[in-house]
Amino acid sequence: QVQLVESGGGLVQPGGSLTLSCAASGIRFNIYTMSWHRQAPGKQRELVASITSSGTTNYADSVKGRFTISRDNGKSMAYLQMNSLKPEDTAIYYCNTKVTIRNYWGQGTQVTVSS
């Protein structure tokens, strides 16, 4: 079965950094696009970043220049390096992959940016 497990969330001060990790299992990891989404209180879930199997990346305008998505196909891991964090980045972050017609999501990890 497909399973995505996130880790790395926590409390960080504005301007700080945090790295999220997503461990994937049950899929041929190297052929699928991986992505990170987030959902803040009272808001809809939004795409933060994605990375294709070949390494092509895409970012939401709100995080460009601050966040970096990456993957390690040998370890079946995806990462989100977050720098220069702002209070507006506070949200639950979810790892995602789409396999044919199915979307798979991790359980989410809370990121709180506050002083």
N, C-alpha and C positions, 0 to 999 in steps of 0.2 A: 504494500500500500504506500501511497505517497504521503510523506510527512515532512513538514517544514517546522523547524524549531528555532525561534529567535532568542538572542541573548544580548546583553550589553547595555540595556537601558538603565536609567537612573536619574539622579538629580545632579544638575550641573549649573554653574553660574553663567550669566550672560558673557559671551566672548570665549567661553570654554569649548572644549572638544569632547567628542564621544564617538566610539566606534561600535556599530551594531553588527552582529553576526547572524547568519542564517545557515543552519545545517540542513541539507536536503537528503532524503533517502527515498528509495522506491521508484526512482526515475533514472533514465539515462541522462544525467545532469548536463553533460556537455553539449547537448543539442537544443536545449530550451532557453528561451529568454527568461531572465529573472528580474524581478522588480521589487521596489519598496514603495509602499503607500502609507499614508498616515491619516488619522482622524482626530481632530481636536474637538473639545467639548462644544456641542451645539452646531457643529459643522459636518458637512459631508466628507466621506473618505476621498482623498485625492492622491493622484500619482505623484510621487516624489522623484523617482529615478528608475531607469531600467537599463539593462545591459543584455545584449544578444549573445548567442553562443560564440560569435566571432569577436566579441568585445566592443561592438558599437554601443555607445551610451546616449541616453536622453535624460534631460533634467527639467523639472518644473522651473519656471522663471524665478520663483521665489527662493530657490536654493542654488542656482547657478553661481559658480565661483566659490561656494562654501562647502558643498557636499561632493563626495566622490563615491561612485558605486564601482565595485570591482568583484571579481570572481576568481576562484581557484578550482578549476575543473578536476584536478587531481584529488582534492579533498572534498569535492561536492559542496563547496561553501560559497556564499555570497556575502558581501560586506557593504556597509554604508559608513564611510568616514565623514563625520560631521564636524566642521570647524566654524568658528565665529558664531556660535549659537546665539539665537535671539529668543526672547520670551514667546514670540509668535511660533516658534518651532515646537512648543509644547504640544504633545499629542501621543497617541498610541501608534506605534509604528509596526507595520505588518509586512512580512515577506510574502511574495506571491510568485506563482508560475502558472502558466496556462498550458495544459496538455490536451491537445485536440479541442474538444468543446467544454472541457472542465477547467475551472479555476480552482487552484489550491492555495490556501492561506495558512500562515502560521498562527499561533495563538496571540501574537502581539506582545510588544514590550513597551513599557511606559517611559517616555522621555519628558522630563520636566526641567525647564530652563527658568531659573529664578534665583534672585539674590537673597 
